Amino acid sequence: MKLGGLLLLGTLITLSLVVQELQAAVRPLQLLGTCIDLCKSDWDCSPEEKCVIHECSHICVEREEHRASSSPNLV
């Protein structure tokens, strides 16, 4: 029974990794030609990121990247 449990655990971990790889491969294709909101507010992003409008979508970007690309006159 212990061997069966370990086999099941190993299979689930492997499937989890495969699904993550497939999601990463598909995500850029979904962004082409479509407007997708990946966030609605800063709370939807990681603490290091900010939700911003990019073209017709809302996306999470690193806070420093957002500050560097913004106009110096805007505060």
mmCIF file of the N, C-alpha and C atoms, coordinates in Angstrom:
data_MODEL
# 
_entry.id   MODEL 
# 
loop_
_atom_site.group_PDB 
_atom_site.id 
_atom_site.type_symbol 
_atom_site.label_atom_id 
_atom_site.label_alt_id 
_atom_site.label_comp_id 
_atom_site.label_asym_id 
_atom_site.label_entity_id 
_atom_site.label_seq_id 
_atom_site.pdbx_PDB_ins_code 
_atom_site.Cartn_x 
_atom_site.Cartn_y 
_atom_site.Cartn_z 
_atom_site.occupancy 
_atom_site.B_iso_or_equiv 
_atom_site.pdbx_formal_charge 
_atom_site.auth_seq_id 
_atom_site.auth_comp_id 
_atom_site.auth_asym_id 
_atom_site.auth_atom_id 
_atom_site.pdbx_PDB_model_num 
ATOM 1   N N  . MET A 1 1  ? 0.821  -1.199 0.000   1.00 0.00 ? 1  MET A N  1 
ATOM 2   C CA . MET A 1 1  ? 0.000  0.000  0.000   1.00 0.00 ? 1  MET A CA 1 
ATOM 3   C C  . MET A 1 1  ? 0.860  1.257  0.000   1.00 0.00 ? 1  MET A C  1 
ATOM 4   N N  . LYS A 1 2  ? 1.983  1.213  0.730   1.00 0.00 ? 2  LYS A N  1 
ATOM 5   C CA . LYS A 1 2  ? 2.849  2.384  0.786   1.00 0.00 ? 2  LYS A CA 1 
ATOM 6   C C  . LYS A 1 2  ? 3.453  2.679  -0.584  1.00 0.00 ? 2  LYS A C  1 
ATOM 7   N N  . LEU A 1 3  ? 3.820  1.640  -1.310  1.00 0.00 ? 3  LEU A N  1 
ATOM 8   C CA . LEU A 1 3  ? 4.383  1.825  -2.645  1.00 0.00 ? 3  LEU A CA 1 
ATOM 9   C C  . LEU A 1 3  ? 3.351  2.450  -3.577  1.00 0.00 ? 3  LEU A C  1 
ATOM 10  N N  . GLY A 1 4  ? 2.105  2.006  -3.476  1.00 0.00 ? 4  GLY A N  1 
ATOM 11  C CA . GLY A 1 4  ? 1.041  2.578  -4.302  1.00 0.00 ? 4  GLY A CA 1 
ATOM 12  C C  . GLY A 1 4  ? 0.815  4.045  -3.993  1.00 0.00 ? 4  GLY A C  1 
ATOM 13  N N  . GLY A 1 5  ? 0.896  4.406  -2.726  1.00 0.00 ? 5  GLY A N  1 
ATOM 14  C CA . GLY A 1 5  ? 0.734  5.806  -2.326  1.00 0.00 ? 5  GLY A CA 1 
ATOM 15  C C  . GLY A 1 5  ? 1.858  6.672  -2.862  1.00 0.00 ? 5  GLY A C  1 
ATOM 16  N N  . LEU A 1 6  ? 3.082  6.156  -2.785  1.00 0.00 ? 6  LEU A N  1 
ATOM 17  C CA . LEU A 1 6  ? 4.225  6.904  -3.319  1.00 0.00 ? 6  LEU A CA 1 
ATOM 18  C C  . LEU A 1 6  ? 4.132  7.056  -4.831  1.00 0.00 ? 6  LEU A C  1 
ATOM 19  N N  . LEU A 1 7  ? 3.682  6.008  -5.500  1.00 0.00 ? 7  LEU A N  1 
ATOM 20  C CA . LEU A 1 7  ? 3.512  6.064  -6.951  1.00 0.00 ? 7  LEU A CA 1 
ATOM 21  C C  . LEU A 1 7  ? 2.457  7.103  -7.324  1.00 0.00 ? 7  LEU A C  1 
ATOM 22  N N  . LEU A 1 8  ? 1.362  7.123  -6.584  1.00 0.00 ? 8  LEU A N  1 
ATOM 23  C CA . LEU A 1 8  ? 0.309  8.108  -6.835  1.00 0.00 ? 8  LEU A CA 1 
ATOM 24  C C  . LEU A 1 8  ? 0.823  9.522  -6.593  1.00 0.00 ? 8  LEU A C  1 
ATOM 25  N N  . LEU A 1 9  ? 1.554  9.728  -5.509  1.00 0.00 ? 9  LEU A N  1 
ATOM 26  C CA . LEU A 1 9  ? 2.114  11.047 -5.206  1.00 0.00 ? 9  LEU A CA 1 
ATOM 27  C C  . LEU A 1 9  ? 3.074  11.496 -6.306  1.00 0.00 ? 9  LEU A C  1 
ATOM 28  N N  . GLY A 1 10 ? 3.947  10.605 -6.750  1.00 0.00 ? 10 GLY A N  1 
ATOM 29  C CA . GLY A 1 10 ? 4.880  10.938 -7.825  1.00 0.00 ? 10 GLY A CA 1 
ATOM 30  C C  . GLY A 1 10 ? 4.162  11.290 -9.114  1.00 0.00 ? 10 GLY A C  1 
ATOM 31  N N  . THR A 1 11 ? 3.108  10.564 -9.424  1.00 0.00 ? 11 THR A N  1 
ATOM 32  C CA . THR A 1 11 ? 2.324  10.839 -10.631 1.00 0.00 ? 11 THR A CA 1 
ATOM 33  C C  . THR A 1 11 ? 1.655  12.199 -10.547 1.00 0.00 ? 11 THR A C  1 
ATOM 34  N N  . LEU A 1 12 ? 1.077  12.519 -9.397  1.00 0.00 ? 12 LEU A N  1 
ATOM 35  C CA . LEU A 1 12 ? 0.406  13.814 -9.235  1.00 0.00 ? 12 LEU A CA 1 
ATOM 36  C C  . LEU A 1 12 ? 1.390  14.972 -9.335  1.00 0.00 ? 12 LEU A C  1 
ATOM 37  N N  . ILE A 1 13 ? 2.565  14.820 -8.755  1.00 0.00 ? 13 ILE A N  1 
ATOM 38  C CA . ILE A 1 13 ? 3.579  15.874 -8.845  1.00 0.00 ? 13 ILE A CA 1 
ATOM 39  C C  . ILE A 1 13 ? 4.019  16.060 -10.291 1.00 0.00 ? 13 ILE A C  1 
ATOM 40  N N  . THR A 1 14 ? 4.244  14.973 -10.999 1.00 0.00 ? 14 THR A N  1 
ATOM 41  C CA . THR A 1 14 ? 4.645  15.051 -12.405 1.00 0.00 ? 14 THR A CA 1 
ATOM 42  C C  . THR A 1 14 ? 3.570  15.722 -13.246 1.00 0.00 ? 14 THR A C  1 
ATOM 43  N N  . LEU A 1 15 ? 2.322  15.343 -13.050 1.00 0.00 ? 15 LEU A N  1 
ATOM 44  C CA . LEU A 1 15 ? 1.226  15.962 -13.798 1.00 0.00 ? 15 LEU A CA 1 
ATOM 45  C C  . LEU A 1 15 ? 1.113  17.446 -13.489 1.00 0.00 ? 15 LEU A C  1 
ATOM 46  N N  . SER A 1 16 ? 1.330  17.817 -12.239 1.00 0.00 ? 16 SER A N  1 
ATOM 47  C CA . SER A 1 16 ? 1.278  19.222 -11.852 1.00 0.00 ? 16 SER A CA 1 
ATOM 48  C C  . SER A 1 16 ? 2.329  20.030 -12.607 1.00 0.00 ? 16 SER A C  1 
ATOM 49  N N  . LEU A 1 17 ? 3.537  19.499 -12.709 1.00 0.00 ? 17 LEU A N  1 
ATOM 50  C CA . LEU A 1 17 ? 4.607  20.194 -13.423 1.00 0.00 ? 17 LEU A CA 1 
ATOM 51  C C  . LEU A 1 17 ? 4.305  20.304 -14.913 1.00 0.00 ? 17 LEU A C  1 
ATOM 52  N N  . VAL A 1 18 ? 3.753  19.257 -15.494 1.00 0.00 ? 18 VAL A N  1 
ATOM 53  C CA . VAL A 1 18 ? 3.402  19.272 -16.917 1.00 0.00 ? 18 VAL A CA 1 
ATOM 54  C C  . VAL A 1 18 ? 2.322  20.316 -17.183 1.00 0.00 ? 18 VAL A C  1 
ATOM 55  N N  . VAL A 1 19 ? 1.314  20.387 -16.322 1.00 0.00 ? 19 VAL A N  1 
ATOM 56  C CA . VAL A 1 19 ? 0.236  21.364 -16.493 1.00 0.00 ? 19 VAL A CA 1 
ATOM 57  C C  . VAL A 1 19 ? 0.790  22.778 -16.397 1.00 0.00 ? 19 VAL A C  1 
ATOM 58  N N  . GLN A 1 20 ? 1.690  23.040 -15.451 1.00 0.00 ? 20 GLN A N  1 
ATOM 59  C CA . GLN A 1 20 ? 2.285  24.369 -15.325 1.00 0.00 ? 20 GLN A CA 1 
ATOM 60  C C  . GLN A 1 20 ? 3.057  24.749 -16.583 1.00 0.00 ? 20 GLN A C  1 
ATOM 61  N N  . GLU A 1 21 ? 3.807  23.816 -17.148 1.00 0.00 ? 21 GLU A N  1 
ATOM 62  C CA . GLU A 1 21 ? 4.556  24.090 -18.376 1.00 0.00 ? 21 GLU A CA 1 
ATOM 63  C C  . GLU A 1 21 ? 3.614  24.393 -19.534 1.00 0.00 ? 21 GLU A C  1 
ATOM 64  N N  . LEU A 1 22 ? 2.541  23.641 -19.648 1.00 0.00 ? 22 LEU A N  1 
ATOM 65  C CA . LEU A 1 22 ? 1.581  23.870 -20.729 1.00 0.00 ? 22 LEU A CA 1 
ATOM 66  C C  . LEU A 1 22 ? 0.878  25.211 -20.570 1.00 0.00 ? 22 LEU A C  1 
ATOM 67  N N  . GLN A 1 23 ? 0.532  25.583 -19.350 1.00 0.00 ? 23 GLN A N  1 
ATOM 68  C CA . GLN A 1 23 ? -0.108 26.873 -19.120 1.00 0.00 ? 23 GLN A CA 1 
ATOM 69  C C  . GLN A 1 23 ? 0.828  28.005 -19.506 1.00 0.00 ? 23 GLN A C  1 
ATOM 70  N N  . ALA A 1 24 ? 2.103  27.890 -19.171 1.00 0.00 ? 24 ALA A N  1 
ATOM 71  C CA . ALA A 1 24 ? 3.073  28.920 -19.518 1.00 0.00 ? 24 ALA A CA 1 
ATOM 72  C C  . ALA A 1 24 ? 3.235  29.023 -21.030 1.00 0.00 ? 24 ALA A C  1 
ATOM 73  N N  . ALA A 1 25 ? 3.149  27.915 -21.733 1.00 0.00 ? 25 ALA A N  1 
ATOM 74  C CA . ALA A 1 25 ? 3.294  27.926 -23.189 1.00 0.00 ? 25 ALA A CA 1 
ATOM 75  C C  . ALA A 1 25 ? 2.064  28.509 -23.871 1.00 0.00 ? 25 ALA A C  1 
ATOM 76  N N  . VAL A 1 26 ? 0.897  28.321 -23.305 1.00 0.00 ? 26 VAL A N  1 
ATOM 77  C CA . VAL A 1 26 ? -0.349 28.777 -23.920 1.00 0.00 ? 26 VAL A CA 1 
ATOM 78  C C  . VAL A 1 26 ? -0.626 30.239 -23.606 1.00 0.00 ? 26 VAL A C  1 
ATOM 79  N N  . ARG A 1 27 ? -0.236 30.711 -22.438 1.00 0.00 ? 27 ARG A N  1 
ATOM 80  C CA . ARG A 1 27 ? -0.563 32.067 -22.004 1.00 0.00 ? 27 ARG A CA 1 
ATOM 81  C C  . ARG A 1 27 ? -0.177 33.144 -23.020 1.00 0.00 ? 27 ARG A C  1 
ATOM 82  N N  . PRO A 1 28 ? 1.052  33.164 -23.594 1.00 0.00 ? 28 PRO A N  1 
ATOM 83  C CA . PRO A 1 28 ? 1.377  34.205 -24.574 1.00 0.00 ? 28 PRO A CA 1 
ATOM 84  C C  . PRO A 1 28 ? 0.486  34.151 -25.813 1.00 0.00 ? 28 PRO A C  1 
ATOM 85  N N  . LEU A 1 29 ? 0.061  32.972 -26.217 1.00 0.00 ? 29 LEU A N  1 
ATOM 86  C CA . LEU A 1 29 ? -0.815 32.859 -27.376 1.00 0.00 ? 29 LEU A CA 1 
ATOM 87  C C  . LEU A 1 29 ? -2.172 33.500 -27.106 1.00 0.00 ? 29 LEU A C  1 
ATOM 88  N N  . GLN A 1 30 ? -2.644 33.428 -25.886 1.00 0.00 ? 30 GLN A N  1 
ATOM 89  C CA . GLN A 1 30 ? -3.931 34.012 -25.541 1.00 0.00 ? 30 GLN A CA 1 
ATOM 90  C C  . GLN A 1 30 ? -3.869 35.534 -25.576 1.00 0.00 ? 30 GLN A C  1 
ATOM 91  N N  . LEU A 1 31 ? -2.704 36.110 -25.353 1.00 0.00 ? 31 LEU A N  1 
ATOM 92  C CA . LEU A 1 31 ? -2.580 37.562 -25.295 1.00 0.00 ? 31 LEU A CA 1 
ATOM 93  C C  . LEU A 1 31 ? -2.556 38.206 -26.676 1.00 0.00 ? 31 LEU A C  1 
ATOM 94  N N  . LEU A 1 32 ? -2.282 37.431 -27.715 1.00 0.00 ? 32 LEU A N  1 
ATOM 95  C CA . LEU A 1 32 ? -2.201 37.990 -29.051 1.00 0.00 ? 32 LEU A CA 1 
ATOM 96  C C  . LEU A 1 32 ? -3.587 38.307 -29.592 1.00 0.00 ? 32 LEU A C  1 
ATOM 97  N N  . GLY A 1 33 ? -3.839 39.574 -29.894 1.00 0.00 ? 33 GLY A N  1 
ATOM 98  C CA . GLY A 1 33 ? -5.087 39.959 -30.525 1.00 0.00 ? 33 GLY A CA 1 
ATOM 99  C C  . GLY A 1 33 ? -6.299 39.966 -29.627 1.00 0.00 ? 33 GLY A C  1 
ATOM 100 N N  . THR A 1 34 ? -6.118 39.813 -28.349 1.00 0.00 ? 34 THR A N  1 
ATOM 101 C CA . THR A 1 34 ? -7.252 39.834 -27.436 1.00 0.00 ? 34 THR A CA 1 
ATOM 102 C C  . THR A 1 34 ? -6.955 40.764 -26.273 1.00 0.00 ? 34 THR A C  1 
ATOM 103 N N  . CYS A 1 35 ? -8.003 41.246 -25.674 1.00 0.00 ? 35 CYS A N  1 
ATOM 104 C CA . CYS A 1 35 ? -7.876 42.089 -24.490 1.00 0.00 ? 35 CYS A CA 1 
ATOM 105 C C  . CYS A 1 35 ? -8.263 41.258 -23.277 1.00 0.00 ? 35 CYS A C  1 
ATOM 106 N N  . ILE A 1 36 ? -7.287 40.944 -22.463 1.00 0.00 ? 36 ILE A N  1 
ATOM 107 C CA . ILE A 1 36 ? -7.517 40.116 -21.289 1.00 0.00 ? 36 ILE A CA 1 
ATOM 108 C C  . ILE A 1 36 ? -7.100 40.896 -20.054 1.00 0.00 ? 36 ILE A C  1 
ATOM 109 N N  . ASP A 1 37 ? -7.966 40.933 -19.074 1.00 0.00 ? 37 ASP A N  1 
ATOM 110 C CA . ASP A 1 37 ? -7.626 41.561 -17.807 1.00 0.00 ? 37 ASP A CA 1 
ATOM 111 C C  . ASP A 1 37 ? -7.042 40.511 -16.878 1.00 0.00 ? 37 ASP A C  1 
ATOM 112 N N  . LEU A 1 38 ? -5.724 40.591 -16.671 1.00 0.00 ? 38 LEU A N  1 
ATOM 113 C CA . LEU A 1 38 ? -5.061 39.661 -15.771 1.00 0.00 ? 38 LEU A CA 1 
ATOM 114 C C  . LEU A 1 38 ? -5.147 40.138 -14.329 1.00 0.00 ? 38 LEU A C  1 
ATOM 115 N N  . CYS A 1 39 ? -5.575 41.381 -14.140 1.00 0.00 ? 39 CYS A N  1 
ATOM 116 C CA . CYS A 1 39 ? -5.772 41.923 -12.801 1.00 0.00 ? 39 CYS A CA 1 
ATOM 117 C C  . CYS A 1 39 ? -6.834 43.011 -12.875 1.00 0.00 ? 39 CYS A C  1 
ATOM 118 N N  . LYS A 1 40 ? -7.452 43.285 -11.741 1.00 0.00 ? 40 LYS A N  1 
ATOM 119 C CA . LYS A 1 40 ? -8.426 44.370 -11.648 1.00 0.00 ? 40 LYS A CA 1 
ATOM 120 C C  . LYS A 1 40 ? -7.923 45.474 -10.734 1.00 0.00 ? 40 LYS A C  1 
ATOM 121 N N  . SER A 1 41 ? -7.056 45.121 -9.802  1.00 0.00 ? 41 SER A N  1 
ATOM 122 C CA . SER A 1 41 ? -6.462 46.087 -8.880  1.00 0.00 ? 41 SER A CA 1 
ATOM 123 C C  . SER A 1 41 ? -5.098 45.565 -8.450  1.00 0.00 ? 41 SER A C  1 
ATOM 124 N N  . ASP A 1 42 ? -4.360 46.371 -7.711  1.00 0.00 ? 42 ASP A N  1 
ATOM 125 C CA . ASP A 1 42 ? -3.039 45.964 -7.232  1.00 0.00 ? 42 ASP A CA 1 
ATOM 126 C C  . ASP A 1 42 ? -3.116 44.729 -6.341  1.00 0.00 ? 42 ASP A C  1 
ATOM 127 N N  . TRP A 1 43 ? -4.254 44.505 -5.714  1.00 0.00 ? 43 TRP A N  1 
ATOM 128 C CA . TRP A 1 43 ? -4.432 43.348 -4.832  1.00 0.00 ? 43 TRP A CA 1 
ATOM 129 C C  . TRP A 1 43 ? -4.369 42.036 -5.614  1.00 0.00 ? 43 TRP A C  1 
ATOM 130 N N  . ASP A 1 44 ? -4.626 42.065 -6.914  1.00 0.00 ? 44 ASP A N  1 
ATOM 131 C CA . ASP A 1 44 ? -4.574 40.858 -7.742  1.00 0.00 ? 44 ASP A CA 1 
ATOM 132 C C  . ASP A 1 44 ? -3.149 40.492 -8.147  1.00 0.00 ? 44 ASP A C  1 
ATOM 133 N N  . CYS A 1 45 ? -2.209 41.400 -7.923  1.00 0.00 ? 45 CYS A N  1 
ATOM 134 C CA . CYS A 1 45 ? -0.810 41.186 -8.298  1.00 0.00 ? 45 CYS A CA 1 
ATOM 135 C C  . CYS A 1 45 ? 0.004  40.816 -7.061  1.00 0.00 ? 45 CYS A C  1 
ATOM 136 N N  . SER A 1 46 ? 1.228  40.391 -7.301  1.00 0.00 ? 46 SER A N  1 
ATOM 137 C CA . SER A 1 46 ? 2.122  40.110 -6.176  1.00 0.00 ? 46 SER A CA 1 
ATOM 138 C C  . SER A 1 46 ? 2.506  41.437 -5.518  1.00 0.00 ? 46 SER A C  1 
ATOM 139 N N  . PRO A 1 47 ? 3.042  41.400 -4.291  1.00 0.00 ? 47 PRO A N  1 
ATOM 140 C CA . PRO A 1 47 ? 3.400  42.650 -3.601  1.00 0.00 ? 47 PRO A CA 1 
ATOM 141 C C  . PRO A 1 47 ? 4.420  43.497 -4.359  1.00 0.00 ? 47 PRO A C  1 
ATOM 142 N N  . GLU A 1 48 ? 5.230  42.865 -5.204  1.00 0.00 ? 48 GLU A N  1 
ATOM 143 C CA . GLU A 1 48 ? 6.243  43.606 -5.962  1.00 0.00 ? 48 GLU A CA 1 
ATOM 144 C C  . GLU A 1 48 ? 5.683  44.197 -7.250  1.00 0.00 ? 48 GLU A C  1 
ATOM 145 N N  . GLU A 1 49 ? 4.427  43.918 -7.550  1.00 0.00 ? 49 GLU A N  1 
ATOM 146 C CA . GLU A 1 49 ? 3.843  44.342 -8.819  1.00 0.00 ? 49 GLU A CA 1 
ATOM 147 C C  . GLU A 1 49 ? 2.677  45.300 -8.622  1.00 0.00 ? 49 GLU A C  1 
ATOM 148 N N  . LYS A 1 50 ? 2.335  45.973 -9.713  1.00 0.00 ? 50 LYS A N  1 
ATOM 149 C CA . LYS A 1 50 ? 1.229  46.921 -9.741  1.00 0.00 ? 50 LYS A CA 1 
ATOM 150 C C  . LYS A 1 50 ? 0.366  46.606 -10.958 1.00 0.00 ? 50 LYS A C  1 
ATOM 151 N N  . CYS A 1 51 ? -0.938 46.744 -10.822 1.00 0.00 ? 51 CYS A N  1 
ATOM 152 C CA . CYS A 1 51 ? -1.865 46.511 -11.930 1.00 0.00 ? 51 CYS A CA 1 
ATOM 153 C C  . CYS A 1 51 ? -1.960 47.787 -12.764 1.00 0.00 ? 51 CYS A C  1 
ATOM 154 N N  . VAL A 1 52 ? -1.636 47.701 -14.043 1.00 0.00 ? 52 VAL A N  1 
ATOM 155 C CA . VAL A 1 52 ? -1.666 48.868 -14.925 1.00 0.00 ? 52 VAL A CA 1 
ATOM 156 C C  . VAL A 1 52 ? -2.395 48.526 -16.219 1.00 0.00 ? 52 VAL A C  1 
ATOM 157 N N  . ILE A 1 53 ? -2.836 49.557 -16.908 1.00 0.00 ? 53 ILE A N  1 
ATOM 158 C CA . ILE A 1 53 ? -3.465 49.378 -18.215 1.00 0.00 ? 53 ILE A CA 1 
ATOM 159 C C  . ILE A 1 53 ? -2.358 49.314 -19.260 1.00 0.00 ? 53 ILE A C  1 
ATOM 160 N N  . HIS A 1 54 ? -2.385 48.269 -20.070 1.00 0.00 ? 54 HIS A N  1 
ATOM 161 C CA . HIS A 1 54 ? -1.432 48.119 -21.170 1.00 0.00 ? 54 HIS A CA 1 
ATOM 162 C C  . HIS A 1 54 ? -2.242 47.843 -22.426 1.00 0.00 ? 54 HIS A C  1 
ATOM 163 N N  . GLU A 1 55 ? -2.236 48.793 -23.341 1.00 0.00 ? 55 GLU A N  1 
ATOM 164 C CA . GLU A 1 55 ? -3.077 48.741 -24.528 1.00 0.00 ? 55 GLU A CA 1 
ATOM 165 C C  . GLU A 1 55 ? -4.528 48.589 -24.084 1.00 0.00 ? 55 GLU A C  1 
ATOM 166 N N  . CYS A 1 56 ? -5.165 47.469 -24.325 1.00 0.00 ? 56 CYS A N  1 
ATOM 167 C CA . CYS A 1 56 ? -6.567 47.326 -23.933 1.00 0.00 ? 56 CYS A CA 1 
ATOM 168 C C  . CYS A 1 56 ? -6.742 46.379 -22.752 1.00 0.00 ? 56 CYS A C  1 
ATOM 169 N N  . SER A 1 57 ? -5.650 45.961 -22.132 1.00 0.00 ? 57 SER A N  1 
ATOM 170 C CA . SER A 1 57 ? -5.714 44.987 -21.043 1.00 0.00 ? 57 SER A CA 1 
ATOM 171 C C  . SER A 1 57 ? -5.169 45.571 -19.753 1.00 0.00 ? 57 SER A C  1 
ATOM 172 N N  . HIS A 1 58 ? -5.493 44.932 -18.660 1.00 0.00 ? 58 HIS A N  1 
ATOM 173 C CA . HIS A 1 58 ? -4.885 45.234 -17.368 1.00 0.00 ? 58 HIS A CA 1 
ATOM 174 C C  . HIS A 1 58 ? -3.897 44.114 -17.071 1.00 0.00 ? 58 HIS A C  1 
ATOM 175 N N  . ILE A 1 59 ? -2.639 44.486 -16.762 1.00 0.00 ? 59 ILE A N  1 
ATOM 176 C CA . ILE A 1 59 ? -1.613 43.486 -16.477 1.00 0.00 ? 59 ILE A CA 1 
ATOM 177 C C  . ILE A 1 59 ? -0.837 43.885 -15.227 1.00 0.00 ? 59 ILE A C  1 
ATOM 178 N N  . CYS A 1 60 ? -0.152 42.922 -14.631 1.00 0.00 ? 60 CYS A N  1 
ATOM 179 C CA . CYS A 1 60 ? 0.712  43.174 -13.486 1.00 0.00 ? 60 CYS A CA 1 
ATOM 180 C C  . CYS A 1 60 ? 2.131  43.436 -13.992 1.00 0.00 ? 60 CYS A C  1 
ATOM 181 N N  . VAL A 1 61 ? 2.729  44.536 -13.540 1.00 0.00 ? 61 VAL A N  1 
ATOM 182 C CA . VAL A 1 61 ? 4.117  44.846 -13.889 1.00 0.00 ? 61 VAL A CA 1 
ATOM 183 C C  . VAL A 1 61 ? 4.875  45.146 -12.606 1.00 0.00 ? 61 VAL A C  1 
ATOM 184 N N  . GLU A 1 62 ? 6.189  44.977 -12.659 1.00 0.00 ? 62 GLU A N  1 
ATOM 185 C CA . GLU A 1 62 ? 7.010  45.282 -11.494 1.00 0.00 ? 62 GLU A CA 1 
ATOM 186 C C  . GLU A 1 62 ? 6.906  46.768 -11.188 1.00 0.00 ? 62 GLU A C  1 
ATOM 187 N N  . ARG A 1 63 ? 6.837  47.105 -9.929  1.00 0.00 ? 63 ARG A N  1 
ATOM 188 C CA . ARG A 1 63 ? 6.651  48.495 -9.518  1.00 0.00 ? 63 ARG A CA 1 
ATOM 189 C C  . ARG A 1 63 ? 7.773  49.396 -10.027 1.00 0.00 ? 63 ARG A C  1 
ATOM 190 N N  . GLU A 1 64 ? 9.044  48.963 -9.970  1.00 0.00 ? 64 GLU A N  1 
ATOM 191 C CA . GLU A 1 64 ? 10.140 49.791 -10.456 1.00 0.00 ? 64 GLU A CA 1 
ATOM 192 C C  . GLU A 1 64 ? 10.033 50.015 -11.955 1.00 0.00 ? 64 GLU A C  1 
ATOM 193 N N  . GLU A 1 65 ? 9.646  48.987 -12.693 1.00 0.00 ? 65 GLU A N  1 
ATOM 194 C CA . GLU A 1 65 ? 9.465  49.099 -14.142 1.00 0.00 ? 65 GLU A CA 1 
ATOM 195 C C  . GLU A 1 65 ? 8.372  50.119 -14.450 1.00 0.00 ? 65 GLU A C  1 
ATOM 196 N N  . HIS A 1 66 ? 7.305  50.103 -13.662 1.00 0.00 ? 66 HIS A N  1 
ATOM 197 C CA . HIS A 1 66 ? 6.205  51.041 -13.861 1.00 0.00 ? 66 HIS A CA 1 
ATOM 198 C C  . HIS A 1 66 ? 6.677  52.468 -13.606 1.00 0.00 ? 66 HIS A C  1 
ATOM 199 N N  . ARG A 1 67 ? 7.457  52.689 -12.542 1.00 0.00 ? 67 ARG A N  1 
ATOM 200 C CA . ARG A 1 67 ? 7.950  54.029 -12.223 1.00 0.00 ? 67 ARG A CA 1 
ATOM 201 C C  . ARG A 1 67 ? 8.904  54.523 -13.301 1.00 0.00 ? 67 ARG A C  1 
ATOM 202 N N  . ALA A 1 68 ? 9.760  53.646 -13.812 1.00 0.00 ? 68 ALA A N  1 
ATOM 203 C CA . ALA A 1 68 ? 10.749 54.047 -14.809 1.00 0.00 ? 68 ALA A CA 1 
ATOM 204 C C  . ALA A 1 68 ? 10.088 54.436 -16.125 1.00 0.00 ? 68 ALA A C  1 
ATOM 205 N N  . SER A 1 69 ? 8.969  53.819 -16.464 1.00 0.00 ? 69 SER A N  1 
ATOM 206 C CA . SER A 1 69 ? 8.331  54.103 -17.744 1.00 0.00 ? 69 SER A CA 1 
ATOM 207 C C  . SER A 1 69 ? 7.317  55.242 -17.660 1.00 0.00 ? 69 SER A C  1 
ATOM 208 N N  . SER A 1 70 ? 6.983  55.676 -16.452 1.00 0.00 ? 70 SER A N  1 
ATOM 209 C CA . SER A 1 70 ? 5.998  56.749 -16.322 1.00 0.00 ? 70 SER A CA 1 
ATOM 210 C C  . SER A 1 70 ? 6.659  58.101 -16.536 1.00 0.00 ? 70 SER A C  1 
ATOM 211 N N  . SER A 1 71 ? 5.852  59.076 -16.850 1.00 0.00 ? 71 SER A N  1 
ATOM 212 C CA . SER A 1 71 ? 6.344  60.426 -17.093 1.00 0.00 ? 71 SER A CA 1 
ATOM 213 C C  . SER A 1 71 ? 6.837  61.044 -15.791 1.00 0.00 ? 71 SER A C  1 
ATOM 214 N N  . PRO A 1 72 ? 7.968  61.770 -15.807 1.00 0.00 ? 72 PRO A N  1 
ATOM 215 C CA . PRO A 1 72 ? 8.469  62.382 -14.574 1.00 0.00 ? 72 PRO A CA 1 
ATOM 216 C C  . PRO A 1 72 ? 7.544  63.481 -14.043 1.00 0.00 ? 72 PRO A C  1 
ATOM 217 N N  . ASN A 1 73 ? 6.690  64.032 -14.902 1.00 0.00 ? 73 ASN A N  1 
ATOM 218 C CA . ASN A 1 73 ? 5.785  65.092 -14.470 1.00 0.00 ? 73 ASN A CA 1 
ATOM 219 C C  . ASN A 1 73 ? 4.582  64.549 -13.711 1.00 0.00 ? 73 ASN A C  1 
ATOM 220 N N  . LEU A 1 74 ? 4.297  63.267 -13.875 1.00 0.00 ? 74 LEU A N  1 
ATOM 221 C CA . LEU A 1 74 ? 3.158  62.668 -13.189 1.00 0.00 ? 74 LEU A CA 1 
ATOM 222 C C  . LEU A 1 74 ? 3.602  62.121 -11.844 1.00 0.00 ? 74 LEU A C  1 
ATOM 223 N N  . VAL A 1 75 ? 2.870  62.464 -10.815 1.00 0.00 ? 75 VAL A N  1 
ATOM 224 C CA . VAL A 1 75 ? 3.205  61.964 -9.480  1.00 0.00 ? 75 VAL A CA 1 
ATOM 225 C C  . VAL A 1 75 ? 2.020  61.260 -8.894  1.00 0.00 ? 75 VAL A C  1 
# 
